Amino acid sequence: MIEAEGTLLPRSTHGMGISVGNTDVEIISTLLRFVGDGRVKLHTPTPQAWGKKLVWFWELTHVAGVTALAPQVVPWMTVKGEKLRAMTA
C-alpha cells in the first residue's frame, strides 16, 4: 500500500512522514494494525476530488516511527523503497 497509494514526506525541519490515502477504511485500518503506529484521519474531499467519496488517510509523521518502519517495508518496495531508504539513511 505504501508503494502504490503512499506519499513520502522527506525529512525537513518538521520531521518526515509517510501517508497513505484510500476510500476503503478497512485497508487503512489494516495498515494501522499491521504497523502498530501512526494515526488515521478522515478527509471529506471537494466535489472534484476522489469521485466525491470520503478518503481515509493513515499517517506516520514522526522520525522514529518512519525510521523503524523503513527496514521492514523497503525490501518489498521498488521506486518508493529507494526513496524511503534515502530518507531514513
TAJOQUI-V16624 format. One record per run of one state. SS is the DSSP state (hx for helix, st for strand, lp for the rest). FROM is the first residue (numbers start at 0). TO is the last residue. If there is no record, write none. Layout:
# TAJOQUI-V16624
ss=SS from=FROM to=TO
ss=SS from=FROM to=TO
This chain:
# TAJOQUI-V16624
ss=lp from=0 to=0
ss=hx from=1 to=4
ss=st from=5 to=11
ss=lp from=12 to=13
ss=st from=14 to=21
ss=lp from=22 to=23
ss=hx from=24 to=34
ss=lp from=35 to=37
ss=st from=38 to=43
ss=lp from=44 to=48
ss=hx from=49 to=51
ss=lp from=52 to=52
ss=st from=53 to=59
ss=lp from=60 to=61
ss=hx from=62 to=75
ss=lp from=76 to=77
ss=hx from=78 to=87
ss=lp from=88 to=88
